[in-house]
Amino acid sequence: MERQISRRSFLKKSAVALGTVAVCDLSDSETLFGKEVKEREMPHVIVKLWPGRSEQEKKQLADAIVKDVVTYAKCDESSVSVAIEEIKSADWAEKVYKPDILNPRGKLYRKPGYSM
């Protein structure tokens, strides 16, 4: 017999990472397995990267992220928001690498191919 797990529990156990943070409100969610559910409010993704990309490149990145989030999080495109934080390379170790990669608050699913 397949064990059903709530969407809230599933997402708590599988937080999204990639130098990103996802924030969700799942108070009205249904079970995840056995029924495909699309949420009204979910998620907010924050991407941290060095400055230097054009507004067009950042928009294209945000659009690509939205497509994947819709596919894998089973939510409506209109529910997804994406923020991009530009962090100077001189500040990367202190503002991103140490707090988000070495000592992440959630589970880091993909580690970078570099160390500092």
C-alpha positions in Angstrom: 0.0 0.0 0.0 1.4 3.4 -1.0 1.9 5.7 1.9 0.5 9.2 1.3 2.5 12.2 2.5 1.1 15.7 2.7 2.5 18.3 0.3 3.7 20.4 3.3 5.7 17.5 4.7 7.1 16.6 1.3 8.3 20.1 0.7 9.8 20.5 4.2 11.8 17.3 3.5 12.9 18.4 0.0 13.6 22.2 0.1 14.8 23.7 -3.2 18.4 24.8 -3.3 21.0 25.9 -5.9 22.0 29.1 -4.2 18.2 29.7 -4.0 15.6 29.7 -1.4 12.0 28.7 -1.8 9.2 30.0 0.5 5.8 28.4 0.4 2.4 28.8 2.1 0.7 25.4 1.9 -2.1 25.8 4.5 -4.8 24.8 2.1 -2.9 22.0 0.3 -4.1 18.5 -0.4 -2.1 15.3 -0.5 0.7 15.1 -3.0 0.5 11.4 -4.1 -2.6 10.1 -5.6 -3.7 13.5 -6.9 -1.9 16.1 -8.8 -2.4 19.4 -7.0 -1.6 22.9 -8.3 -1.2 25.5 -5.6 -2.4 29.1 -5.8 0.5 30.6 -3.8 3.9 29.1 -4.1 7.0 29.5 -4.4 9.4 32.5 -4.3 12.9 31.7 -5.6 15.9 33.9 -4.8 19.0 33.6 -7.1 22.3 35.0 -5.9 24.9 35.8 -8.5 27.7 38.2 -9.4 26.8 41.5 -11.1 27.3 41.8 -14.8 24.3 40.3 -16.5 22.0 42.4 -18.5 18.3 42.9 -17.6 17.4 40.7 -20.6 19.7 37.9 -19.3 18.2 38.1 -15.8 14.6 38.0 -17.3 15.5 35.0 -19.4 17.0 33.3 -16.3 13.9 34.1 -14.3 11.6 32.7 -17.1 13.6 29.5 -17.3 13.4 29.0 -13.5 9.7 29.6 -13.6 9.2 26.9 -16.2 11.1 24.3 -14.2 9.4 25.3 -10.9 6.0 24.9 -12.6 7.0 21.5 -13.9 8.4 20.1 -10.7 6.5 21.9 -8.0 3.1 21.4 -9.8 2.0 25.0 -9.4 0.6 27.6 -11.7 3.0 29.9 -13.5 1.2 32.9 -12.1 2.1 31.7 -8.5 5.9 31.7 -9.0 8.0 34.7 -8.3 11.8 35.1 -8.8 14.2 37.6 -7.3 17.8 38.0 -8.3 20.3 39.4 -5.8 23.6 40.6 -7.2 26.4 40.0 -4.8 29.9 41.5 -5.5 32.6 38.9 -5.9 34.5 40.4 -3.0 31.5 39.8 -0.8 30.6 36.3 -2.1 32.4 34.3 0.6 30.9 36.1 3.5 27.4 36.8 2.1 26.7 33.6 0.1 29.4 30.8 0.4 29.7 30.6 4.2 26.0 31.1 5.2 24.3 29.4 2.2 26.7 26.7 1.1 28.9 25.8 4.0 26.2 26.3 6.7 22.9 26.2 4.9 19.6 26.6 6.9 17.9 24.0 4.7 19.2 21.1 2.7 21.7 22.0 0.0 20.8 19.7 -2.9 23.6 20.8 -5.3 27.0 21.9 -4.1 29.1 24.1 -6.4 32.2 22.8 -8.1 34.4 25.2 -6.2 35.5 25.9 -2.6 36.6 29.0 -0.7 
